[in-house]
C-alpha cells in the first residue's frame, strides 16, 4: 500500500487516534508540516489518501500564512484525483474552502465537550453507521464553514450548522475533533491555556473532564475512522 500524506498545521499536534489506526492497518504515513511542504513535488496518485490536521490559523488568513493557499490547492488536487481525503477542524475548513464553501468567524467558540447531532443524511452515511443521533464530541474551534456546493451536510451542533460534510463518496470534513485521544487533548488544551481562559474555558478542567469521556468517545470514533480507512484500502 502507498503511504498516506498527513499535513500538520500545528507543530505540536499530531493525528491522535487516527495515526494509531493507520499504523495498525499497515499504512505508512508521510507527515509534513504545511508551512514547509514542497507542494510542487507532490502527486496525489503517489498516495493512498490525504489527512489535513487542525491548527490555530484561519482558512481565510492566506495573507498571513501564504502556504495555506498552496494547501488548499493541494487538497483540491487530491479531490480531483479521486483520492480519499479527511479534513479535521482547520483541515475541514481548508477542504470546505477548496470545494467552494466559506469560512467565517463564529460569535461563540466551541471548546471542549459539546453535543453533535446527525441529520438524516448523517444517519444514512456509511461512516456514521451505528453512531448515536446525538452524542458528545470534542471541539476546539472559533470558526465555522458553510456547507460547500455539491456536498452533503451530515451533522450540526447547537451553534454550528455544519459539523461534518461529505463530498462524493470518500471526502469528509469534520469540524469537531473525531481523531483525538487523551494525549492529544492534553496537548491542545495545555498549550492554549490563555486562549481558552480568554474564551471562558479552563484548560485543566477540560483535560480532567475528558478522562471520563475519552474511552467511549474513542470507541465511537474508532468505528468512524476505520470506515474512512476502508476507503484508503480501496484506493491503494
BALOBA-1460 file (C-alpha; in Angstrom, 3 decimals):
// residues 236
<rec num="1" residu="x" x="0.000" y="0.000" z="0.000"/>
<rec num="2" residu="x" x="1.189" y="3.508" z="-0.761"/>
<rec num="3" residu="x" x="1.673" y="5.948" z="2.102"/>
<rec num="4" residu="x" x="-0.945" y="8.341" z="3.424"/>
<rec num="5" residu="x" x="0.071" y="12.006" z="3.250"/>
<rec num="6" residu="x" x="-0.558" y="13.800" z="6.558"/>
<rec num="7" residu="x" x="-0.336" y="17.603" z="6.604"/>
<rec num="8" residu="x" x="0.207" y="19.167" z="10.041"/>
<rec num="9" residu="x" x="-0.835" y="22.746" z="10.750"/>
<rec num="10" residu="x" x="0.452" y="22.856" z="14.326"/>
<rec num="11" residu="x" x="3.965" y="21.739" z="15.199"/>
<rec num="12" residu="x" x="2.867" y="20.080" z="18.455"/>
<rec num="13" residu="x" x="-0.359" y="18.401" z="17.370"/>
<rec num="14" residu="x" x="-0.460" y="15.040" z="15.649"/>
<rec num="15" residu="x" x="-3.174" y="12.775" z="14.267"/>
<rec num="16" residu="x" x="-4.111" y="11.188" z="17.593"/>
<rec num="17" residu="x" x="-6.125" y="8.000" z="17.304"/>
<rec num="18" residu="x" x="-6.254" y="8.306" z="13.511"/>
<rec num="19" residu="x" x="-2.476" y="7.995" z="13.337"/>
<rec num="20" residu="x" x="-2.552" y="4.917" z="15.563"/>
<rec num="21" residu="x" x="-5.259" y="3.297" z="13.441"/>
<rec num="22" residu="x" x="-3.341" y="3.969" z="10.225"/>
<rec num="23" residu="x" x="-0.311" y="2.270" z="11.770"/>
<rec num="24" residu="x" x="-2.405" y="-0.687" z="12.888"/>
<rec num="25" residu="x" x="-3.895" y="-1.060" z="9.415"/>
<rec num="26" residu="x" x="-0.444" y="-1.148" z="7.797"/>
<rec num="27" residu="x" x="-0.318" y="2.316" z="6.233"/>
<rec num="28" residu="x" x="2.906" y="4.273" z="6.253"/>
<rec num="29" residu="x" x="2.414" y="7.964" z="6.959"/>
<rec num="30" residu="x" x="4.347" y="10.753" z="5.319"/>
<rec num="31" residu="x" x="3.906" y="13.551" z="7.853"/>
<rec num="32" residu="x" x="4.777" y="17.045" z="6.660"/>
<rec num="33" residu="x" x="4.364" y="20.483" z="8.274"/>
<rec num="34" residu="x" x="2.194" y="22.545" z="5.956"/>
<rec num="35" residu="x" x="4.482" y="25.565" z="6.142"/>
<rec num="36" residu="x" x="7.496" y="23.569" z="4.853"/>
<rec num="37" residu="x" x="5.967" y="21.443" z="2.079"/>
<rec num="38" residu="x" x="7.396" y="21.433" z="-1.439"/>
<rec num="39" residu="x" x="3.906" y="21.474" z="-2.892"/>
<rec num="40" residu="x" x="5.065" y="21.303" z="-6.484"/>
<rec num="41" residu="x" x="6.630" y="17.886" z="-5.920"/>
<rec num="42" residu="x" x="3.510" y="16.147" z="-4.579"/>
<rec num="43" residu="x" x="1.499" y="13.920" z="-6.901"/>
<rec num="44" residu="x" x="-1.807" y="12.687" z="-5.438"/>
<rec num="45" residu="x" x="-1.607" y="9.330" z="-7.204"/>
<rec num="46" residu="x" x="1.581" y="8.552" z="-5.258"/>
<rec num="47" residu="x" x="-0.523" y="8.366" z="-2.066"/>
<rec num="48" residu="x" x="-3.451" y="6.330" z="-0.829"/>
<rec num="49" residu="x" x="-5.068" y="9.477" z="0.523"/>
<rec num="50" residu="x" x="-4.705" y="12.776" z="2.359"/>
<rec num="51" residu="x" x="-5.175" y="13.778" z="6.002"/>
<rec num="52" residu="x" x="-5.206" y="17.508" z="6.858"/>
<rec num="53" residu="x" x="-4.960" y="18.312" z="10.558"/>
<rec num="54" residu="x" x="-6.009" y="21.297" z="12.655"/>
<rec num="55" residu="x" x="-4.252" y="24.458" z="13.750"/>
<rec num="56" residu="x" x="-4.867" y="27.946" z="15.093"/>
<rec num="57" residu="x" x="-4.756" y="29.591" z="11.667"/>
<rec num="58" residu="x" x="-7.890" y="30.753" z="9.866"/>
<rec num="59" residu="x" x="-8.508" y="29.298" z="6.423"/>
<rec num="60" residu="x" x="-9.082" y="32.888" z="5.260"/>
<rec num="61" residu="x" x="-5.701" y="34.097" z="6.595"/>
<rec num="62" residu="x" x="-3.768" y="33.394" z="3.419"/>
<rec num="63" residu="x" x="-2.168" y="36.831" z="3.572"/>
<rec num="64" residu="x" x="-0.634" y="35.986" z="6.965"/>
<rec num="65" residu="x" x="0.040" y="32.315" z="6.122"/>
<rec num="66" residu="x" x="0.597" y="32.209" z="2.340"/>
<rec num="67" residu="x" x="1.222" y="28.445" z="2.374"/>
<rec num="68" residu="x" x="-2.468" y="27.924" z="3.177"/>
<rec num="69" residu="x" x="-3.248" y="28.828" z="-0.435"/>
<rec num="70" residu="x" x="-0.900" y="26.044" z="-1.551"/>
<rec num="71" residu="x" x="-2.506" y="23.696" z="0.964"/>
<rec num="72" residu="x" x="-5.964" y="24.459" z="-0.416"/>
<rec num="73" residu="x" x="-4.738" y="23.735" z="-3.945"/>
<rec num="74" residu="x" x="-3.148" y="20.502" z="-2.735"/>
<rec num="75" residu="x" x="-6.448" y="19.411" z="-1.218"/>
<rec num="76" residu="x" x="-8.226" y="20.220" z="-4.461"/>
<rec num="77" residu="x" x="-5.711" y="18.137" z="-6.416"/>
<rec num="78" residu="x" x="-6.393" y="15.081" z="-4.226"/>
<rec num="79" residu="x" x="-10.141" y="15.581" z="-4.608"/>
<rec num="80" residu="x" x="-9.786" y="15.940" z="-8.388"/>
<rec num="81" residu="x" x="-7.711" y="12.751" z="-8.486"/>
<rec num="82" residu="x" x="-10.442" y="10.847" z="-6.634"/>
<rec num="83" residu="x" x="-8.230" y="10.086" z="-3.636"/>
<rec num="84" residu="x" x="-9.782" y="9.802" z="-0.158"/>
<rec num="85" residu="x" x="-9.424" y="12.982" z="1.905"/>
<rec num="86" residu="x" x="-10.224" y="13.726" z="5.534"/>
<rec num="87" residu="x" x="-10.006" y="17.253" z="6.934"/>
<rec num="88" residu="x" x="-10.086" y="17.838" z="10.682"/>
<rec num="89" residu="x" x="-11.023" y="21.221" z="12.198"/>
<rec num="90" residu="x" x="-8.805" y="23.682" z="10.265"/>
<rec num="91" residu="x" x="-8.287" y="20.855" z="7.783"/>
<rec num="92" residu="x" x="-12.057" y="20.705" z="7.267"/>
<rec num="93" residu="x" x="-12.182" y="24.485" z="6.832"/>
<rec num="94" residu="x" x="-9.446" y="24.314" z="4.181"/>
<rec num="95" residu="x" x="-11.299" y="21.457" z="2.490"/>
<rec num="96" residu="x" x="-14.528" y="23.454" z="2.563"/>
<rec num="97" residu="x" x="-12.695" y="26.407" z="1.001"/>
<rec num="98" residu="x" x="-11.247" y="24.187" z="-1.731"/>
<rec num="99" residu="x" x="-14.764" y="22.988" z="-2.554"/>
<rec num="100" residu="x" x="-16.297" y="26.462" z="-2.694"/>
<rec num="101" residu="x" x="-17.587" y="26.909" z="0.857"/>
<rec num="102" residu="x" x="-16.998" y="29.937" z="3.048"/>
<rec num="103" residu="x" x="-15.180" y="30.011" z="6.387"/>
<rec num="104" residu="x" x="-16.179" y="32.676" z="8.896"/>
<rec num="105" residu="x" x="-15.507" y="33.619" z="12.491"/>
<rec num="106" residu="x" x="-18.180" y="32.460" z="14.902"/>
<rec num="107" residu="x" x="-19.600" y="34.685" z="17.631"/>
<rec num="108" residu="x" x="-19.051" y="31.891" z="20.154"/>
<rec num="109" residu="x" x="-16.238" y="29.369" z="20.313"/>
<rec num="110" residu="x" x="-16.735" y="25.665" z="20.927"/>
<rec num="111" residu="x" x="-14.011" y="24.499" z="23.297"/>
<rec num="112" residu="x" x="-14.240" y="21.134" z="24.995"/>
<rec num="113" residu="x" x="-17.183" y="18.746" z="25.027"/>
<rec num="114" residu="x" x="-20.366" y="19.708" z="23.188"/>
<rec num="115" residu="x" x="-23.022" y="17.563" z="21.538"/>
<rec num="116" residu="x" x="-23.265" y="16.992" z="17.819"/>
<rec num="117" residu="x" x="-26.453" y="15.793" z="16.145"/>
<rec num="118" residu="x" x="-26.620" y="13.740" z="12.971"/>
<rec num="119" residu="x" x="-29.275" y="14.702" z="10.455"/>
<rec num="120" residu="x" x="-30.983" y="12.216" z="8.137"/>
<rec num="121" residu="x" x="-28.010" y="12.316" z="5.771"/>
<rec num="122" residu="x" x="-25.634" y="11.603" z="8.632"/>
<rec num="123" residu="x" x="-27.697" y="8.719" z="9.922"/>
<rec num="124" residu="x" x="-27.608" y="7.180" z="6.431"/>
<rec num="125" residu="x" x="-23.898" y="7.820" z="5.831"/>
<rec num="126" residu="x" x="-21.651" y="4.718" z="5.765"/>
<rec num="127" residu="x" x="-19.017" y="6.313" z="8.035"/>
<rec num="128" residu="x" x="-21.572" y="7.084" z="10.723"/>
<rec num="129" residu="x" x="-23.297" y="3.712" z="10.747"/>
<rec num="130" residu="x" x="-24.230" y="2.857" z="14.345"/>
<rec num="131" residu="x" x="-23.319" y="6.346" z="15.613"/>
<rec num="132" residu="x" x="-25.909" y="7.850" z="18.009"/>
<rec num="133" residu="x" x="-28.087" y="10.577" z="16.531"/>
<rec num="134" residu="x" x="-26.946" y="12.928" z="19.315"/>
<rec num="135" residu="x" x="-23.699" y="12.431" z="21.194"/>
<rec num="136" residu="x" x="-20.921" y="14.372" z="22.893"/>
<rec num="137" residu="x" x="-17.862" y="15.287" z="20.813"/>
<rec num="138" residu="x" x="-14.616" y="17.171" z="21.384"/>
<rec num="139" residu="x" x="-14.312" y="20.651" z="19.862"/>
<rec num="140" residu="x" x="-11.589" y="23.280" z="19.632"/>
<rec num="141" residu="x" x="-12.625" y="25.950" z="17.164"/>
<rec num="142" residu="x" x="-13.847" y="29.502" z="16.818"/>
<rec num="143" residu="x" x="-14.536" y="29.484" z="13.073"/>
<rec num="144" residu="x" x="-17.195" y="27.693" z="11.064"/>
<rec num="145" residu="x" x="-17.842" y="26.894" z="7.415"/>
<rec num="146" residu="x" x="-20.854" y="26.874" z="5.169"/>
<rec num="147" residu="x" x="-21.689" y="23.562" z="3.526"/>
<rec num="148" residu="x" x="-19.755" y="23.621" z="0.232"/>
<rec num="149" residu="x" x="-21.656" y="23.306" z="-3.049"/>
<rec num="150" residu="x" x="-22.227" y="19.706" z="-4.063"/>
<rec num="151" residu="x" x="-21.559" y="18.431" z="-0.525"/>
<rec num="152" residu="x" x="-23.887" y="16.767" z="1.958"/>
<rec num="153" residu="x" x="-24.195" y="18.266" z="5.443"/>
<rec num="154" residu="x" x="-24.235" y="15.322" z="7.860"/>
<rec num="155" residu="x" x="-24.232" y="16.836" z="11.360"/>
<rec num="156" residu="x" x="-24.616" y="20.045" z="13.360"/>
<rec num="157" residu="x" x="-24.245" y="21.329" z="16.913"/>
<rec num="158" residu="x" x="-26.232" y="23.926" z="18.814"/>
<rec num="159" residu="x" x="-24.125" y="26.811" z="17.469"/>
<rec num="160" residu="x" x="-22.514" y="25.340" z="14.337"/>
<rec num="161" residu="x" x="-24.772" y="24.433" z="11.437"/>
<rec num="162" residu="x" x="-22.272" y="22.153" z="9.691"/>
<rec num="163" residu="x" x="-20.070" y="19.957" z="11.883"/>
<rec num="164" residu="x" x="-19.482" y="17.286" z="9.243"/>
<rec num="165" residu="x" x="-19.858" y="17.070" z="5.493"/>
<rec num="166" residu="x" x="-19.150" y="14.614" z="2.696"/>
<rec num="167" residu="x" x="-18.168" y="15.223" z="-0.913"/>
<rec num="168" residu="x" x="-18.810" y="12.334" z="-3.284"/>
<rec num="169" residu="x" x="-18.037" y="9.058" z="-1.544"/>
<rec num="170" residu="x" x="-14.590" y="9.427" z="0.031"/>
<rec num="171" residu="x" x="-14.005" y="13.060" z="1.032"/>
<rec num="172" residu="x" x="-15.025" y="14.144" z="4.541"/>
<rec num="173" residu="x" x="-14.664" y="17.327" z="6.569"/>
<rec num="174" residu="x" x="-15.013" y="17.131" z="10.369"/>
<rec num="175" residu="x" x="-15.283" y="20.438" z="12.196"/>
<rec num="176" residu="x" x="-15.136" y="18.601" z="15.506"/>
<rec num="177" residu="x" x="-12.126" y="16.507" z="16.501"/>
<rec num="178" residu="x" x="-13.032" y="12.917" z="15.731"/>
<rec num="179" residu="x" x="-9.325" y="11.987" z="15.848"/>
<rec num="180" residu="x" x="-8.427" y="12.900" z="19.434"/>
<rec num="181" residu="x" x="-7.083" y="10.638" z="22.141"/>
<rec num="182" residu="x" x="-6.316" y="11.806" z="25.685"/>
<rec num="183" residu="x" x="-2.678" y="12.811" z="24.964"/>
<rec num="184" residu="x" x="-3.776" y="14.954" z="22.011"/>
<rec num="185" residu="x" x="-6.479" y="16.641" z="24.104"/>
<rec num="186" residu="x" x="-3.861" y="17.476" z="26.722"/>
<rec num="187" residu="x" x="-1.521" y="18.961" z="24.113"/>
<rec num="188" residu="x" x="-4.318" y="21.060" z="22.599"/>
<rec num="189" residu="x" x="-5.582" y="22.363" z="25.939"/>
<rec num="190" residu="x" x="-2.367" y="22.837" z="27.896"/>
<rec num="191" residu="x" x="-0.639" y="24.630" z="25.016"/>
<rec num="192" residu="x" x="-3.565" y="27.073" z="24.769"/>
<rec num="193" residu="x" x="-4.333" y="27.859" z="28.402"/>
<rec num="194" residu="x" x="-4.562" y="31.634" z="27.933"/>
<rec num="195" residu="x" x="-6.637" y="31.356" z="24.751"/>
<rec num="196" residu="x" x="-9.110" y="29.049" z="26.482"/>
<rec num="197" residu="x" x="-9.314" y="31.265" z="29.559"/>
<rec num="198" residu="x" x="-9.989" y="34.314" z="27.385"/>
<rec num="199" residu="x" x="-12.939" y="32.434" z="25.915"/>
<rec num="200" residu="x" x="-14.440" y="31.177" z="29.148"/>
<rec num="201" residu="x" x="-12.904" y="27.696" z="29.334"/>
<rec num="202" residu="x" x="-10.464" y="26.309" z="31.859"/>
<rec num="203" residu="x" x="-7.857" y="24.134" z="30.154"/>
<rec num="204" residu="x" x="-7.145" y="21.842" z="33.102"/>
<rec num="205" residu="x" x="-10.857" y="21.339" z="33.773"/>
<rec num="206" residu="x" x="-11.416" y="20.281" z="30.172"/>
<rec num="207" residu="x" x="-8.480" y="17.867" z="30.404"/>
<rec num="208" residu="x" x="-9.831" y="16.386" z="33.628"/>
<rec num="209" residu="x" x="-13.388" y="16.119" z="32.287"/>
<rec num="210" residu="x" x="-12.076" y="14.376" z="29.191"/>
<rec num="211" residu="x" x="-10.874" y="11.423" z="31.236"/>
<rec num="212" residu="x" x="-14.488" y="10.463" z="31.900"/>
<rec num="213" residu="x" x="-15.488" y="10.729" z="28.234"/>
<rec num="214" residu="x" x="-12.496" y="9.595" z="26.256"/>
<rec num="215" residu="x" x="-12.801" y="5.797" z="26.283"/>
<rec num="216" residu="x" x="-16.374" y="5.792" z="24.988"/>
<rec num="217" residu="x" x="-15.601" y="8.621" z="22.574"/>
<rec num="218" residu="x" x="-12.593" y="6.809" z="21.139"/>
<rec num="219" residu="x" x="-14.630" y="3.617" z="20.741"/>
<rec num="220" residu="x" x="-17.267" y="5.523" z="18.775"/>
<rec num="221" residu="x" x="-14.706" y="7.485" z="16.788"/>
<rec num="222" residu="x" x="-12.674" y="4.354" z="16.029"/>
<rec num="223" residu="x" x="-15.582" y="2.949" z="14.028"/>
<rec num="224" residu="x" x="-15.898" y="6.205" z="12.069"/>
<rec num="225" residu="x" x="-12.182" y="6.476" z="11.321"/>
<rec num="226" residu="x" x="-11.815" y="2.812" z="10.383"/>
<rec num="227" residu="x" x="-14.638" y="3.224" z="7.884"/>
<rec num="228" residu="x" x="-12.694" y="6.058" z="6.247"/>
<rec num="229" residu="x" x="-9.517" y="3.931" z="6.285"/>
<rec num="230" residu="x" x="-11.515" y="1.276" z="4.418"/>
<rec num="231" residu="x" x="-11.729" y="3.812" z="1.605"/>
<rec num="232" residu="x" x="-7.940" y="4.153" z="1.648"/>
<rec num="233" residu="x" x="-7.638" y="0.398" z="1.160"/>
<rec num="234" residu="x" x="-9.991" y="0.600" z="-1.793"/>
<rec num="235" residu="x" x="-7.817" y="3.340" z="-3.317"/>
<rec num="236" residu="x" x="-4.458" y="1.730" z="-2.542"/>
